[in-house]
Amino acid sequence: MKRILDLENQVTALRTRNAELQAEVDAAHEALRQAAVARRAGVPANKLPVLRQELAGQSVVVWRRGR
């Protein structure tokens, strides 16, 4: 019984983390969209929006499919 409860707790924690990561990906997509709009408007590329300060020191990898 304890093992089942532990596994249920682990699933809940993983679902929560997955939702957090999805929110970060959505925020990154929005930031990239805003950056593309700004670039078309003539704003310099070094003025990209900051996603979240508490992510400093962490890495985000964005994969793009080949054309």
N, C-alpha and C positions, 0 to 999 in steps of 0.2 A: 504494500500500500504506500509506504514511504517513497519508494522508487517512482511510482506513478505520479505522486504529488510533486516530486522533484522535477520530473519530466514536464509536467504541466506548467510549473513555474518557469522552467527553461524556455518552453514554447512562448509563454507570455512575454518574457524578457526579450526573446528574439523578435517577436512581432513588434514590440515597442521600438527596438533598435532599428528594425527595417523601416518603420514609419518615420523615424528621425532621419535616417539616411535618405529616404525618398524626398522628404521635405528639403534637405540640403541640395539634392540634385535639382529639384524644382526651382529652388532659389538660384542655383548656378545657371540654369537655363534662362531664367528671367534676367539675371545680371548680364549674361551674354547678349540677350535680345536688346536690352537697354544700351549696352555698349555698341552694338551694331547700329542702332538708331542714332546714337550720339556721334559715331564715326561718320555716318552719312551726313550729319548736320555740321560736321567740321570740328568737333571737339577732339583734341589730341588724344592719342591712344593711351597715354599714361594716366588718364583720368578715369580709369575703369572703376566701377563701384566696388566697395568692400562688402563681402558677404556677411561675415560675422567676426568680430574681433576675437572671441574666445577660441576660434579655430587657428589662431596664429601658431606657427610651428608645426602645423599638420599639413599634409599634402592632399591635394585633390587631383585625380587623374580623369581627364575627359577624353574619351575615345571617339574618333570620328571615322566613319566608314569611308573607304577609298571611293573615289569617283569613277 
